[in-house]
Amino acid sequence: MTEHIQEQGEVESIQLIDAAQGDENQPVELKEMGDETIVDFSAFSREEMVEHLSKLLDSNDIDAIRKDVDSITSQFYRKLNAERKLKLAEYIENGGVEEDFTSDDDELELALKTLLSKYREIRSLQNESFEAEKQKNLQEKLKIIEELKELAKSPESLSKTFQHFRDLQSRWRSIGLVPQNEVKNLWDTYHHFVELFYDYIKINKDLRDLDFKRNLEAKIDLCEQAESLMLESSVVEAFNKLQHFHEQWREIGPVPQEVRVEIWDRFKAISTQINKKH
């Protein structure tokens, strides 16, 4: 019976990983967790935890409370299991047999399960919305790639063609996330046609070389910023900043052909070092 009680708590615990956000209207104890500050629910009664979770679901962005939901669930079942074990011990002490011990339905546990069900439903609806938005973003970026393909055939003047190209780049950067399994292929295709534009469209060489030079300067700056992360005291902070630098790197256009491999190798080398530390 004791094993059954423990397993029940483990099954109910939801393992989540994002940052926590407590209820600012209720005084709580905080604990430092690496770079995070989270609420310590071990000091809460089970009733207080259920009440707190209800407030979180009503007043917070669902992504902001994932760590709190996990912590509340874990602490709730830790306390519930302790109470049940105490009742079992009292039952045995009064002459009962462990195999005959039964535990009444717990109203707070039922309330918690109802709230957790509501939480999962909200997350599911939100995830569906996010995925639909990602699909929409994917289609928008595919349209931009198609426009890039046709750009070299444009009868517009040099200045209009190049401005159109710049507008497409700006639109591309303004579009949000796409499905993760499409990211690499999408970026590879985009950069392929960007480079073809630079390499084959009949634009002024000086203008193209100036753009290449600006892109190179921007990528050198990113390399230097990435290299400075080796001095960052927080490994997690350095890793997160590096991910942002990689997004910026993708958005910068091509550099002169003779230094493309060299500048990428420099950026890749420091990225490898930071990833190993992380």
C-alpha positions as a printed NumPy array, in Angstrom:
array([[  0.   ,   0.   ,   0.   ],
       [  2.887,   2.391,   0.84 ],
       [  4.402,   1.816,  -2.605],
       [  1.032,   2.54 ,  -4.205],
       [  0.807,   5.904,  -2.416],
       [  4.297,   6.904,  -3.571],
       [  3.644,   5.869,  -7.169],
       [  0.447,   7.863,  -7.278],
       [  2.326,  11.067,  -6.481],
       [  4.966,  10.33 ,  -9.068],
       [  2.389,   9.67 , -11.785],
       [  0.583,  12.918, -11.063],
       [  3.714,  15.089, -11.037],
       [  4.112,  17.078, -14.243],
       [  7.721,  17.63 , -15.291],
       [  8.051,  21.076, -16.878],
       [ 11.08 ,  23.292, -17.487],
       [ 10.346,  26.986, -18.066],
       [ 10.762,  29.995, -15.777],
       [  8.383,  30.514, -12.845],
       [  6.239,  33.449, -11.879],
       [  4.55 ,  33.668,  -8.472],
       [  1.406,  35.481,  -7.32 ],
       [  2.534,  38.982,  -6.376],
       [ -0.456,  39.422,  -4.051],
       [  0.619,  36.632,  -1.689],
       [  3.841,  36.764,   0.381],
       [  5.957,  33.724,  -0.466],
       [  9.431,  32.434,   0.205],
       [ 11.808,  32.481,  -2.767],
       [ 14.722,  30.224,  -3.651],
       [ 17.592,  30.823,  -6.065],
       [ 17.843,  28.155,  -8.789],
       [ 20.862,  28.959, -10.969],
       [ 19.834,  32.095, -12.831],
       [ 16.173,  31.774, -11.765],
       [ 14.208,  32.805,  -8.685],
       [ 11.261,  30.525,  -8.025],
       [  8.583,  30.248,  -5.373],
       [  9.231,  27.752,  -2.574],
       [  5.904,  25.967,  -2.19 ],
       [  7.135,  23.635,   0.549],
       [  5.931,  26.177,   3.137],
       [  2.397,  26.205,   1.673],
       [ -0.445,  24.059,   2.96 ],
       [ -2.144,  21.879,   0.345],
       [ -5.168,  24.167,   0.426],
       [ -2.933,  27.207,  -0.173],
       [ -1.259,  25.467,  -3.098],
       [ -4.611,  24.721,  -4.772],
       [ -5.713,  28.321,  -4.217],
       [ -2.426,  29.653,  -5.589],
       [ -2.622,  27.466,  -8.687],
       [ -6.172,  28.654,  -9.341],
       [ -4.987,  32.277,  -9.233],
       [ -2.084,  31.508, -11.546],
       [ -4.367,  30.002, -14.16 ],
       [ -6.656,  33.041, -14.007],
       [ -4.044,  35.77 , -14.067],
       [ -0.841,  34.623, -15.782],
       [  0.452,  33.807, -19.208],
       [  0.481,  30.015, -19.41 ],
       [  4.166,  29.815, -20.379],
       [  5.177,  31.962, -17.409],
       [  3.778,  29.517, -14.838],
       [  5.088,  26.183, -16.096],
       [  7.742,  25.878, -13.38 ],
       [  5.239,  26.881, -10.694],
       [  2.733,  24.262, -11.871],
       [  5.381,  21.568, -11.679],
       [  6.546,  22.695,  -8.229],
       [  3.002,  22.918,  -6.831],
       [  2.165,  19.436,  -8.12 ],
       [  5.33 ,  17.94 ,  -6.656],
       [  4.965,  19.609,  -3.25 ],
       [  1.23 ,  18.853,  -3.067],
       [  1.759,  15.109,  -3.52 ],
       [  4.719,  15.099,  -1.176],
       [  2.47 ,  16.448,   1.576],
       [ -0.48 ,  14.241,   0.59 ],
       [  1.69 ,  11.105,   0.618],
       [  3.073,  12.058,   4.033],
       [ -0.467,  12.463,   5.391],
       [ -1.55 ,   9.111,   3.957],
       [  1.502,   7.341,   5.367],
       [  0.721,   8.819,   8.788],
       [ -2.882,   7.58 ,   8.57 ],
       [ -1.593,   4.152,   7.509],
       [  0.761,   4.032,  10.479],
       [ -2.078,   4.973,  12.843],
       [ -4.307,   2.333,  11.248],
       [ -1.684,  -0.386,  11.762],
       [ -0.971,   0.809,  15.316],
       [ -4.662,   0.414,  16.137],
       [ -4.581,  -3.198,  15.008],
       [ -5.376,  -2.857,  11.326],
       [ -3.717,  -4.789,   8.494],
       [ -1.893,  -2.782,   5.829],
       [ -3.537,  -4.691,   2.957],
       [ -6.962,  -3.671,   4.262],
       [ -6.133,   0.015,   4.518],
       [ -8.09 ,   2.315,   2.197],
       [ -7.88 ,   6.055,   1.804],
       [-10.921,   8.25 ,   1.285],
       [-11.118,  10.545,  -1.73 ],
       [ -9.324,  13.769,  -0.981],
       [-11.289,  16.888,  -1.994],
       [ -8.159,  18.988,  -2.401],
       [ -6.61 ,  16.347,  -4.655],
       [ -9.737,  16.349,  -6.807],
       [ -9.571,  20.156,  -6.978],
       [ -5.92 ,  19.991,  -7.966],
       [ -6.623,  17.452, -10.713],
       [ -9.385,  19.695, -12.077],
       [ -6.987,  22.651, -12.221],
       [ -4.274,  20.554, -13.852],
       [ -6.776,  19.394, -16.455],
       [ -7.66 ,  23.033, -17.13 ],
       [ -3.95 ,  23.863, -17.402],
       [ -3.369,  21.091, -19.95 ],
       [ -6.379,  22.212, -21.97 ],
       [ -5.133,  25.825, -22.093],
       [ -1.667,  24.642, -23.112],
       [ -3.108,  22.424, -25.817],
       [ -5.175,  25.256, -27.292],
       [ -2.201,  27.593, -27.1  ],
       [  0.083,  25.076, -28.789],
       [ -2.44 ,  24.608, -31.593],
       [ -2.524,  28.365, -32.069],
       [  1.285,  28.563, -32.077],
       [  1.572,  25.78 , -34.637],
       [ -0.995,  27.44 , -36.897],
       [  0.943,  30.701, -36.652],
       [  4.204,  28.895, -37.485],
       [  2.599,  27.353, -40.578],
       [  1.398,  30.785, -41.647],
       [  4.9  ,  32.203, -41.146],
       [  6.355,  29.348, -43.182],
       [  4.084,  30.165, -46.123],
       [  5.027,  33.845, -45.905],
       [  8.728,  33.017, -46.027],
       [  8.239,  30.634, -48.938],
       [  6.552,  33.489, -50.806],
       [  9.597,  35.678, -50.178],
       [ 11.869,  32.962, -51.569],
       [  9.721,  32.813, -54.707],
       [ 10.048,  36.585, -55.067],
       [ 13.822,  36.281, -54.689],
       [ 13.863,  33.721, -57.507],
       [ 12.104,  36.169, -59.829],
       [ 14.053,  39.231, -58.771],
       [ 16.894,  38.731, -61.223],
       [ 14.377,  38.743, -64.072],
       [ 12.887,  42.051, -62.978],
       [ 12.739,  44.777, -65.655],
       [ 13.044,  47.434, -62.963],
       [ 15.991,  49.796, -62.795],
       [ 19.041,  48.929, -60.729],
       [ 18.048,  51.127, -57.794],
       [ 14.476,  49.756, -57.697],
       [ 15.672,  46.157, -57.977],
       [ 18.108,  46.544, -55.134],
       [ 15.53 ,  48.332, -52.989],
       [ 13.082,  45.506, -53.695],
       [ 15.76 ,  43.077, -52.531],
       [ 16.241,  45.072, -49.32 ],
       [ 12.485,  45.12 , -48.716],
       [ 12.352,  41.348, -49.064],
       [ 15.146,  40.961, -46.514],
       [ 13.32 ,  43.273, -44.118],
       [ 10.07 ,  41.314, -44.533],
       [ 11.926,  38.045, -43.938],
       [ 13.382,  39.309, -40.646],
       [ 10.005,  40.576, -39.435],
       [  8.3  ,  37.171, -39.774],
       [  8.145,  35.026, -36.64 ],
       [  8.95 ,  31.387, -35.949],
       [  8.328,  28.526, -38.393],
       [  8.016,  24.77 , -37.633],
       [ 11.323,  23.512, -36.27 ],
       [ 11.64 ,  20.719, -38.841],
       [ 11.502,  23.33 , -41.636],
       [ 14.084,  25.752, -40.222],
       [ 17.3  ,  24.388, -41.754],
       [ 15.926,  23.759, -45.229],
       [ 14.203,  27.145, -45.241],
       [ 17.346,  29.032, -44.269],
       [ 19.507,  27.079, -46.719],
       [ 17.102,  27.85 , -49.566],
       [ 16.824,  31.508, -48.615],
       [ 20.587,  32.004, -48.467],
       [ 21.024,  30.135, -51.725],
       [ 18.839,  32.611, -53.597],
       [ 20.276,  35.601, -51.753],
       [ 23.737,  34.584, -52.908],
       [ 22.485,  33.945, -56.435],
       [ 21.058,  37.446, -56.44 ],
       [ 24.427,  38.879, -55.48 ],
       [ 26.357,  36.643, -57.831],
       [ 24.232,  36.753, -60.983],
       [ 22.017,  39.811, -61.069],
       [ 23.508,  42.622, -63.126],
       [ 23.891,  45.174, -60.385],
       [ 26.673,  47.682, -59.966],
       [ 29.806,  45.88 , -58.732],
       [ 30.756,  48.702, -56.396],
       [ 27.317,  48.578, -54.795],
       [ 27.543,  44.828, -54.356],
       [ 31.063,  45.012, -52.93 ],
       [ 29.992,  47.708, -50.497],
       [ 27.168,  45.487, -49.275],
       [ 29.545,  42.549, -48.933],
       [ 31.896,  44.75 , -46.906],
       [ 29.127,  45.831, -44.55 ],
       [ 28.047,  42.219, -44.066],
       [ 31.631,  41.205, -43.299],
       [ 31.981,  43.97 , -40.715],
       [ 28.73 ,  42.856, -39.088],
       [ 29.906,  39.223, -38.937],
       [ 33.312,  40.212, -37.54 ],
       [ 31.483,  42.153, -34.831],
       [ 29.396,  39.067, -34.024],
       [ 32.57 ,  36.962, -33.785],
       [ 34.06 ,  39.436, -31.32 ],
       [ 30.883,  39.504, -29.24 ],
       [ 30.777,  35.708, -29.221],
       [ 34.44 ,  35.49 , -28.193],
       [ 33.768,  37.858, -25.283],
       [ 31.242,  35.323, -23.96 ],
       [ 34.163,  33.174, -22.81 ],
       [ 34.529,  35.743, -20.   ],
       [ 30.849,  35.501, -19.056],
       [ 30.508,  34.123, -15.508],
       [ 27.181,  32.448, -16.211],
       [ 27.415,  29.493, -18.598],
       [ 23.648,  29.579, -19.183],
       [ 23.699,  33.308, -19.973],
       [ 26.582,  32.819, -22.406],
       [ 24.754,  29.97 , -24.155],
       [ 21.536,  31.986, -24.491],
       [ 23.379,  34.986, -25.895],
       [ 25.147,  32.715, -28.377],
       [ 21.793,  31.479, -29.706],
       [ 20.786,  35.096, -30.305],
       [ 24.069,  35.729, -32.133],
       [ 23.381,  32.751, -34.401],
       [ 19.979,  34.212, -35.311],
       [ 21.664,  37.511, -36.171],
       [ 24.321,  35.697, -38.223],
       [ 21.649,  34.054, -40.358],
       [ 20.012,  37.391, -41.066],
       [ 23.234,  39.024, -42.277],
       [ 23.825,  38.642, -45.994],
       [ 26.852,  37.085, -47.725],
       [ 30.424,  38.355, -47.444],
       [ 33.184,  38.385, -50.098],
       [ 33.737,  34.903, -51.494],
       [ 37.408,  34.795, -50.472],
       [ 36.629,  35.157, -46.738],
       [ 33.334,  33.268, -46.448],
       [ 34.912,  30.065, -45.123],
       [ 37.368,  31.89 , -42.878],
       [ 34.782,  34.065, -41.108],
       [ 32.4  ,  31.134, -40.634],
       [ 35.168,  28.934, -39.22 ],
       [ 35.99 ,  31.662, -36.687],
       [ 32.375,  31.961, -35.545],
       [ 31.897,  28.185, -35.506],
       [ 35.041,  27.653, -33.395],
       [ 33.953,  29.964, -30.593],
       [ 30.426,  28.518, -30.746],
       [ 31.853,  25.038, -30.24 ],
       [ 33.792,  26.175, -27.159],
       [ 30.763,  27.818, -25.569],
       [ 28.535,  24.825, -26.334],
       [ 31.047,  22.506, -24.671],
       [ 31.067,  24.666, -21.52 ],
       [ 27.26 ,  24.61 , -21.489]])
